[in-house]
């Protein structure tokens, strides 16, 4: 995961907050329900493991498509291809893309990854056991699905939204940080085929969610996000601190994190990551289970996203 290659920075950055002008009445934050989001995590855990090349991976695809089909998304489609790893092994890959107001030229990408690691390599007692991934992968999916449900109940935002569920974020070995040669698969492929979805102009911005249900949620701006999308980070964190001040900090992490926002930033789309990477001792173990998650944490993130989507 973003995890993968972390380089320590010499100093911690401080984020100056951004003045907000929002259509608060349109957002109706109270509609975003953390308990509903928790139920999404419970649903996804039934498919463990959801790593590439597993039956659970295909079940997760079907589940996400079905749930998005119940929303006001105008188009729910898949981007399918075969990825061949360095050993020559092929992997069937699928990005899921749900588009709201596809004719709107002003667009934002809201993304997460749905694949999980294939085994709990960091578990001292059972490193070959399943890694449920309640926080590491299911939490981001839950945020997008609940947000899509609420958007169906509200007036349309001024910006068209593309919700993307990326495949292969945990790399070709499906081991995330456990693979020293880790590389994301789904987001770079999407970027390489950006013109298929945006023939006239690129999205104006993107936000990526990963590991956001921890009971002790502590969200800090990430350095590569600050470098690539500083104004958007300021807007999001300002909204977050107003909604859930205990969950948001203005001091950045001391290291950059590679995730699906990395490829999007590289394509010239200002993109930022929302993540609480401090998840010990459960990170990538058999203990990444739903009891480690909090409906309040999900609600803090989800309501902040909803507010952000309605900012003028």
HELIX and SHEET records of a PDB file:
HELIX    1   1 UNK A   24  UNK A   27  1                                   4    
HELIX    2   2 UNK A   29  UNK A   31  5                                   3    
HELIX    3   3 UNK A   34  UNK A   45  1                                  12    
HELIX    4   4 UNK A   55  UNK A   68  1                                  14    
HELIX    5   5 UNK A  134  UNK A  138  3                                   5    
HELIX    6   6 UNK A  139  UNK A  151  1                                  13    
HELIX    7   7 UNK A  176  UNK A  178  5                                   3    
HELIX    8   8 UNK A  186  UNK A  192  1                                   7    
HELIX    9   9 UNK A  194  UNK A  196  5                                   3    
HELIX   10  10 UNK A  223  UNK A  243  1                                  21    
HELIX   11  11 UNK A  260  UNK A  266  1                                   7    
HELIX   12  12 UNK A  290  UNK A  292  5                                   3    
HELIX   13  13 UNK A  295  UNK A  309  1                                  15    
SHEET    1   A 6 UNK A  75  UNK A  84  0                                        
SHEET    2   A 6 UNK A  90  UNK A 100 -1                                        
SHEET    3   A 6 UNK A 160  UNK A 166 -1                                        
SHEET    4   A 6 UNK A 107  UNK A 113  1                                        
SHEET    5   A 6 UNK A 205  UNK A 210  1                                        
SHEET    6   A 6 UNK A 271  UNK A 275  1                                        
SHEET    1   B 2 UNK A 219  UNK A 220  0                                        
SHEET    2   B 2 UNK A 248  UNK A 249  1                                        
END                                                                             
